[in-house]
Amino acid sequence: MSKSSRYEWRDQQASLQERMKCFIENPGNEQLEAVVAEMRAYAAAAQAGTIDIPQRFVSFG
């Protein structure tokens, strides 16, 4: 996995985590739909092979 691919994956994960955080802080249908849509887009990209997913990663936080 290239360095740029790793950064792209990290940014996608951060975006998804931020959406989930917003939903937890302010639950509602709009936030839920945003989280689900982003998760589906991520899953579709992973299945299509258009994003690289690292074999392992370390989370600090």
N, C-alpha and C positions, 0 to 999 in steps of 0.2 A: 504494500500500500504506500503510495507516494505521500510526501509531506502535505501537499496541497489537498489530496483526498482526505487525509486524516483531519485537517483543519475544517474542511467542508462538512465532514461527518460530525465533528464536534459542534459546529455551529448549528446543524440541524437538531442535534440532541438538546442543545441549550434552548433553542426556540421551542421545542416540544415541552421541555420542562417548564419554561416560562408560561406557556399556555395552560399547562396543568395547574401551576401555582395560582394563576388568575382564576381558574375555575374553583379551586379549593377555597380561595379567599372570598369569592363572590359567585356561589353556585347559581346557575340559571341555564335555561335551554340554549341561549345564544353561545355562552362559553362552552357548554358541553358539545354543541355541534362543531365549534371551532376545533376543540381538542380531537374529536373523532375524525373530522375531515383531515387534519394534519397527520394523525396516526395512519389513516387509510392511504394517504399520499405516500407516506414513508414506506409502508408495507408494499405498495404497488411498485415503487421504485426499487425496493430490495428484491422483489420477485422478478422484476424485469432485468435486474443486473445493472441498472443505470447508476447505482451508488455503490461505493466500496464500504464494507462494514468490517472493522478490524476483528481479528480473531479473539483478541482480549484487550481490555483497557483498564486503567486504574482511575477511579473516581475519587477526587479530593473534595470533600464538602459535606 
